[in-house]
Amino acid sequence: MKFQKKRAATKQEIPTSSMPDIVFMLLLFFMVSTTLREVDVLVQYTLPEAEAIEKIENKRLISYIWVGTTGQIQINDNLVNMNEIGPIMYQKRVDIPEVVVSFRVDVNSDMGIVTDIQQELRKVDARRINYSARLRQ
C-alpha cells in the first residue's frame, strides 16, 4: 500500500485588495507633509557671520528681501528697483499683517542700499525686520 500526501487545494497568495488604499494613504501623507521651495534666488550673496542667532519658527510669516554683491535687490522671484519695494511690501503687509521682513544681505554689499530699503519699509509701516546670518564656527 502506497501513501500519498494530500495537497491543500487553496492557494497561498498575498492579499492585494488593500494595496490601492495603502498607496493612496502614502501619497496623501507625502503631499501634505512636503513643502516645496517657493522662490528661486537670482541674486548672489554670502551671509555675514554672527556669534548668536535665533531661528524663526513660523516661516510662513516671513518675506525675504535679498541684496546681492552687485547691489541687486530681489523680492520673491523678481529683481526689483528701489521704488518698487514700497508697493510690494505694502501689499504683503495687507495680505499678512504679522509679516516679518527678513534681509538676506551680502556681507560685502553697501550699507546705503540697506538703509534705503529700510526707509521704503518705514513708509509702508513694515517695521518687523529680521537680519539673516549664519552662525560663526
LUMBA-427443 format. One record per residue (C-alpha): residue number from 1; x, y, z; chain. Coordinates in nm, 3 decimals, decimal comma. Example, Ala and Ser with C-alpha at 12.3 -4.5 7.8 and 13.67 -1.06 7.14 Angstrom:
// LUMBA-427443
node nr = 1	east = 1,230	north = -0,450	up = 0,780	kette = A
node nr = 2	east = 1,367	north = -0,106	up = 0,714	kette = A
This chain:
// LUMBA-427443
node nr = 1	east = 0,000	north = 0,000	up = 0,000	kette = A
node nr = 2	east = 0,130	north = 0,336	up = -0,105	kette = A
node nr = 3	east = 0,070	north = 0,651	up = 0,095	kette = A
node nr = 4	east = 0,013	north = 0,975	up = -0,088	kette = A
node nr = 5	east = 0,035	north = 1,322	up = 0,056	kette = A
node nr = 6	east = -0,272	north = 1,532	up = 0,009	kette = A
node nr = 7	east = -0,201	north = 1,880	up = -0,107	kette = A
node nr = 8	east = -0,412	north = 2,171	up = 0,006	kette = A
node nr = 9	east = -0,649	north = 2,292	up = -0,259	kette = A
node nr = 10	east = -0,625	north = 2,659	up = -0,152	kette = A
node nr = 11	east = -0,361	north = 2,888	up = -0,294	kette = A
node nr = 12	east = -0,119	north = 3,067	up = -0,064	kette = A
node nr = 13	east = -0,119	north = 3,419	up = -0,214	kette = A
node nr = 14	east = -0,067	north = 3,756	up = -0,052	kette = A
node nr = 15	east = -0,392	north = 3,950	up = -0,049	kette = A
node nr = 16	east = -0,357	north = 4,264	up = -0,260	kette = A
node nr = 17	east = -0,705	north = 4,406	up = -0,224	kette = A
node nr = 18	east = -0,592	north = 4,677	up = 0,022	kette = A
node nr = 19	east = -0,285	north = 4,776	up = -0,180	kette = A
node nr = 20	east = -0,450	north = 5,077	up = -0,355	kette = A
node nr = 21	east = -0,567	north = 5,210	up = -0,018	kette = A
node nr = 22	east = -0,217	north = 5,190	up = 0,126	kette = A
node nr = 23	east = -0,061	north = 5,356	up = -0,180	kette = A
node nr = 24	east = -0,319	north = 5,635	up = -0,169	kette = A
node nr = 25	east = -0,258	north = 5,699	up = 0,203	kette = A
node nr = 26	east = 0,119	north = 5,716	up = 0,149	kette = A
node nr = 27	east = 0,076	north = 5,952	up = -0,145	kette = A
node nr = 28	east = -0,156	north = 6,175	up = 0,055	kette = A
node nr = 29	east = 0,083	north = 6,178	up = 0,351	kette = A
node nr = 30	east = 0,378	north = 6,290	up = 0,140	kette = A
node nr = 31	east = 0,171	north = 6,551	up = -0,041	kette = A
node nr = 32	east = 0,058	north = 6,705	up = 0,288	kette = A
node nr = 33	east = 0,390	north = 6,690	up = 0,472	kette = A
node nr = 34	east = 0,621	north = 6,810	up = 0,193	kette = A
node nr = 35	east = 0,690	north = 7,178	up = 0,143	kette = A
node nr = 36	east = 0,820	north = 7,299	up = -0,188	kette = A
node nr = 37	east = 1,075	north = 7,572	up = -0,236	kette = A
node nr = 38	east = 0,878	north = 7,878	up = -0,335	kette = A
node nr = 39	east = 1,147	north = 8,119	up = -0,456	kette = A
node nr = 40	east = 1,442	north = 8,083	up = -0,690	kette = A
node nr = 41	east = 1,721	north = 8,310	up = -0,572	kette = A
node nr = 42	east = 1,857	north = 8,511	up = -0,864	kette = A
node nr = 43	east = 2,099	north = 8,718	up = -0,656	kette = A
node nr = 44	east = 2,442	north = 8,602	up = -0,545	kette = A
node nr = 45	east = 2,501	north = 8,668	up = -0,177	kette = A
node nr = 46	east = 2,709	north = 8,547	up = 0,116	kette = A
node nr = 47	east = 2,552	north = 8,588	up = 0,458	kette = A
node nr = 48	east = 2,757	north = 8,755	up = 0,730	kette = A
node nr = 49	east = 2,857	north = 8,557	up = 1,037	kette = A
node nr = 50	east = 2,708	north = 8,609	up = 1,382	kette = A
node nr = 51	east = 2,800	north = 8,480	up = 1,726	kette = A
node nr = 52	east = 2,440	north = 8,414	up = 1,830	kette = A
node nr = 53	east = 2,136	north = 8,354	up = 1,613	kette = A
node nr = 54	east = 1,768	north = 8,276	up = 1,672	kette = A
node nr = 55	east = 1,559	north = 8,058	up = 1,448	kette = A
node nr = 56	east = 1,214	north = 8,182	up = 1,349	kette = A
node nr = 57	east = 0,959	north = 7,905	up = 1,392	kette = A
node nr = 58	east = 0,674	north = 8,019	up = 1,169	kette = A
node nr = 59	east = 0,833	north = 8,067	up = 0,827	kette = A
node nr = 60	east = 0,501	north = 8,139	up = 0,660	kette = A
node nr = 61	east = 0,507	north = 8,487	up = 0,811	kette = A
node nr = 62	east = 0,848	north = 8,572	up = 0,663	kette = A
node nr = 63	east = 0,901	north = 8,771	up = 0,345	kette = A
node nr = 64	east = 1,260	north = 8,771	up = 0,220	kette = A
node nr = 65	east = 1,449	north = 9,057	up = 0,058	kette = A
node nr = 66	east = 1,781	north = 8,958	up = -0,097	kette = A
node nr = 67	east = 2,054	north = 9,215	up = -0,161	kette = A
node nr = 68	east = 2,334	north = 9,079	up = -0,377	kette = A
node nr = 69	east = 2,701	north = 9,154	up = -0,423	kette = A
node nr = 70	east = 2,635	north = 9,398	up = -0,709	kette = A
node nr = 71	east = 2,351	north = 9,579	up = -0,531	kette = A
node nr = 72	east = 2,072	north = 9,387	up = -0,700	kette = A
node nr = 73	east = 1,753	north = 9,359	up = -0,494	kette = A
node nr = 74	east = 1,520	north = 9,060	up = -0,516	kette = A
node nr = 75	east = 1,175	north = 9,012	up = -0,364	kette = A
node nr = 76	east = 1,004	north = 8,681	up = -0,436	kette = A
node nr = 77	east = 1,115	north = 8,565	up = -0,783	kette = A
node nr = 78	east = 1,170	north = 8,913	up = -0,927	kette = A
node nr = 79	east = 1,456	north = 9,157	up = -0,936	kette = A
node nr = 80	east = 1,315	north = 9,494	up = -0,830	kette = A
node nr = 81	east = 1,415	north = 9,859	up = -0,822	kette = A
node nr = 82	east = 1,419	north = 10,065	up = -0,505	kette = A
node nr = 83	east = 1,091	north = 10,242	up = -0,591	kette = A
node nr = 84	east = 0,906	north = 9,907	up = -0,630	kette = A
node nr = 85	east = 0,982	north = 9,785	up = -0,278	kette = A
node nr = 86	east = 0,721	north = 10,002	up = -0,104	kette = A
node nr = 87	east = 0,414	north = 9,890	up = -0,304	kette = A
node nr = 88	east = 0,518	north = 9,522	up = -0,297	kette = A
node nr = 89	east = 0,574	north = 9,518	up = 0,079	kette = A
node nr = 90	east = 0,256	north = 9,719	up = 0,143	kette = A
node nr = 91	east = 0,055	north = 9,451	up = -0,038	kette = A
node nr = 92	east = 0,230	north = 9,178	up = 0,161	kette = A
node nr = 93	east = 0,151	north = 9,362	up = 0,485	kette = A
node nr = 94	east = -0,214	north = 9,392	up = 0,382	kette = A
node nr = 95	east = -0,229	north = 9,020	up = 0,300	kette = A
node nr = 96	east = -0,037	north = 8,911	up = 0,613	kette = A
node nr = 97	east = -0,048	north = 9,181	up = 0,886	kette = A
node nr = 98	east = 0,210	north = 8,997	up = 1,104	kette = A
node nr = 99	east = 0,464	north = 8,973	up = 0,820	kette = A
node nr = 100	east = 0,833	north = 8,974	up = 0,917	kette = A
node nr = 101	east = 1,071	north = 9,115	up = 0,656	kette = A
node nr = 102	east = 1,395	north = 8,919	up = 0,656	kette = A
node nr = 103	east = 1,702	north = 9,077	up = 0,496	kette = A
node nr = 104	east = 1,949	north = 8,842	up = 0,332	kette = A
node nr = 105	east = 2,224	north = 9,087	up = 0,256	kette = A
node nr = 106	east = 2,564	north = 9,006	up = 0,111	kette = A
node nr = 107	east = 2,848	north = 9,058	up = 0,356	kette = A
node nr = 108	east = 3,024	north = 9,299	up = 0,117	kette = A
node nr = 109	east = 2,722	north = 9,499	up = -0,003	kette = A
node nr = 110	east = 2,686	north = 9,872	up = 0,056	kette = A
node nr = 111	east = 2,501	north = 9,961	up = 0,376	kette = A
node nr = 112	east = 2,342	north = 10,258	up = 0,198	kette = A
node nr = 113	east = 2,124	north = 10,017	up = -0,003	kette = A
node nr = 114	east = 2,004	north = 9,852	up = 0,318	kette = A
node nr = 115	east = 1,927	north = 10,193	up = 0,470	kette = A
node nr = 116	east = 1,729	north = 10,293	up = 0,159	kette = A
node nr = 117	east = 1,529	north = 9,968	up = 0,178	kette = A
node nr = 118	east = 1,460	north = 10,033	up = 0,547	kette = A
node nr = 119	east = 1,329	north = 10,381	up = 0,460	kette = A
node nr = 120	east = 1,096	north = 10,232	up = 0,198	kette = A
node nr = 121	east = 0,970	north = 9,981	up = 0,455	kette = A
node nr = 122	east = 0,906	north = 10,257	up = 0,709	kette = A
node nr = 123	east = 0,690	north = 10,442	up = 0,454	kette = A
node nr = 124	east = 0,456	north = 10,141	up = 0,431	kette = A
node nr = 125	east = 0,474	north = 10,066	up = 0,806	kette = A
node nr = 126	east = 0,651	north = 9,730	up = 0,764	kette = A
node nr = 127	east = 0,861	north = 9,761	up = 1,077	kette = A
node nr = 128	east = 0,913	north = 9,398	up = 1,180	kette = A
node nr = 129	east = 1,260	north = 9,337	up = 1,037	kette = A
node nr = 130	east = 1,499	north = 9,046	up = 1,073	kette = A
node nr = 131	east = 1,859	north = 9,020	up = 0,953	kette = A
node nr = 132	east = 1,966	north = 8,675	up = 0,837	kette = A
node nr = 133	east = 2,313	north = 8,550	up = 0,928	kette = A
node nr = 134	east = 2,498	north = 8,224	up = 0,964	kette = A
node nr = 135	east = 2,649	north = 8,101	up = 1,287	kette = A
node nr = 136	east = 3,018	north = 8,168	up = 1,336	kette = A
node nr = 137	east = 3,206	north = 7,841	up = 1,379	kette = A
